[in-house]
Amino acid sequence: MKYDAAVQTLLTISMVVLSAGVLACLIRAIIGPTHADRLIAANMTGTQVICLICIVAARTGEHAFTDVALIFAMFSFLAAAVFVRIVTERRKDR
């Protein structure tokens, strides 16, 4: 029983730390001075959200959340690719 309680406590602490990281990355994505800062912050936010989803899956025992995390990872990658495409198209127009 003590092992399960320790694991749950560790997962809760990691969720809090990851949530603070997501908030910090979102702030950086909003105020980032360059497009590269915004892109990196958006990718970090996506990665941390995927980690949060996996931790929720571990805490609840619902393994369907891992499928959600994989789908979110695909959308995060596509969003980054689209963002890079838009930025490079704008630079070509200048």
CORMO-V595571 format. One line per field, one symbol per residue. ss: DSSP state (2 for helix, 1 for strand, 0 for the rest). burial: # if it has 24 or more other ideal C-beta (glycine too) atoms within 12 Angstrom, else .. A space follows every 50 residues. Layout:
BEGIN
ss->???
burial->???
END
This chain:
BEGIN
ss->02222222222222222222222222222220002222222222222222 22222222220002222222222222222222222222222220
burial->..........#...#..#...#..#...#........##.########## ######............#..#...#...#..#...........
END
